[in-house]
Amino acid sequence: MKENKYKAGDAVYAKIKPDVKLVVRRYIDRIYYCKFFNEPNRKELALFESEIVEK
């Protein structure tokens, strides 16, 4: 059984702000660490799979 739905490098969007593109950087202990696509120096987000949507 595959534990994580998204892999590093996948483009995703947070449910709370679906117009902002994120990129999965890593997945650890059921948490996805995502960078902002257009703002690489901005602090990354830590999201659970249930907080992420695909477009």
Contact map, one row per residue, 1 for C-alpha under 8 A:
1110000000000000000000000000000000000000000000000000000
1111100000000000000000000000000000000000000000000000000
1111100000000000000000000000010000000000000000000000000
0111111000000000000000000010010000000000000000001000000
0111111000000000000000000000000000000000000000001000000
0001111101000000000000010000000000000000000000000000000
0001111111000000000000010110000000000000000000000000000
0000011111000000000000111110000000000000000000000000000
0000001111100000000000111000000000000000000000000000000
0000011111110000000000110000000000000000000000000000000
0000000011111000000011110000000000000000000000000000010
0000000001111100000011110000000000000000000000000001111
0000000000111110111111000000000000000000000000000001111
0000000000011111110101000000000000000000000000100011100
0000000000001111110000000000000000000000000000000011100
0000000000000111110000000000000000000000000000000010000
0000000000001111111100000000000000000000000000000000000
0000000000001111111110000000000000000000000000000000100
0000000000001000111110000000000000000000000000000000000
0000000000001100111111000000000000011000000000000000000
0000000000111000011111100000000000011100000000000000000
0000000000111100000111110000000001111000000000000000000
0000000111110000000011111000000001111000000000000000000
0000011111110000000001111110000111100000000000000000000
0000000110000000000000111110000111100000000000000000000
0000001100000000000000011111000111000000000000000000000
0001001100000000000000011111111110000000000000000000000
0000000000000000000000000111111100000000000000000000000
0000000000000000000000000011111000000000000000000000000
0011000000000000000000000011111100000000000000011000000
0000000000000000000000000011111110000000000001111000000
0000000000000000000000011111011111000000000011111000000
0000000000000000000000011110001111100000000111100000000
0000000000000000000001111100000111110000000111100000000
0000000000000000000001111000000011111011011110000000000
0000000000000000000111100000000001111111010100000000000
0000000000000000000111100000000000111111000000000000000
0000000000000000000010000000000000011111000000000000000
0000000000000000000000000000000000111111110000000000000
0000000000000000000000000000000000111111110000000000000
0000000000000000000000000000000000000011111000000000000
0000000000000000000000000000000000110011111100000000000
0000000000000000000000000000000000100000111110000000000
0000000000000000000000000000000011110000011111000000000
0000000000000000000000000000000111100000001111100000000
0000000000000000000000000000001111000000000111110000000
0000000000000100000000000000001111000000000011111011000
0000000000000000000000000000011100000000000001111111000
0001100000000000000000000000011100000000000000111111000
0000000000000000000000000000000000000000000000011111100
0000000000000111000000000000000000000000000000111111100
0000000000011110000000000000000000000000000000111111110
0000000000011110010000000000000000000000000000000111111
0000000000111000000000000000000000000000000000000001111
0000000000011000000000000000000000000000000000000000111
